[in-house]
Amino acid sequence: MIEHYVAIILVAIGTYLSRFLPIYFNERFKRLKGFNEFLAYSSTALISALFVTSLVSFPVELKSMGISIIALAFVFVSYKKWKNLGFSVLIGVITHLLFYYYF
């Protein structure tokens, strides 16, 4: 199970770097044609891959699926309240971790 959390952390780092690097190296990346578009699509792909692999595991275990759905609900609710995707994902990860180890 710890592998899932390592994957989440790595994907979060990759997603934030893909958003941060174009801002930090703005002048250098302007010369590379299509690089900003690549970064935009890659971060979306990383988030989508993380979502699918963390929500569904085979064989399907109802407890695990229920915890994932509850954590996802916490992500949606926190995003509606604070409009901060990074913070919402962090809340979802913490919720998943707490529910997994205490229920």
Rosetta blueprint (number, residue, H / E / L):
1 M L
2 I H
3 E H
4 H H
5 Y H
6 V H
7 A H
8 I H
9 I H
10 L H
11 V H
12 A H
13 I H
14 G H
15 T H
16 Y H
17 L H
18 S H
19 R H
20 F H
21 L H
22 P H
23 I H
24 Y H
25 F L
26 N H
27 E H
28 R H
29 F H
30 K H
31 R L
32 L L
33 K L
34 G L
35 F H
36 N H
37 E H
38 F H
39 L H
40 A H
41 Y H
42 S H
43 S H
44 T H
45 A H
46 L H
47 I H
48 S H
49 A H
50 L H
51 F H
52 V H
53 T H
54 S H
55 L H
56 V L
57 S L
58 F L
59 P L
60 V L
61 E L
62 L H
63 K H
64 S H
65 M H
66 G H
67 I H
68 S H
69 I H
70 I H
71 A H
72 L H
73 A H
74 F H
75 V H
76 F H
77 V H
78 S H
79 Y H
80 K H
81 K H
82 W H
83 K L
84 N L
85 L H
86 G H
87 F H
88 S H
89 V H
90 L H
91 I H
92 G H
93 V H
94 I H
95 T H
96 H H
97 L H
98 L H
99 F H
100 Y H
101 Y H
102 Y H
103 F L
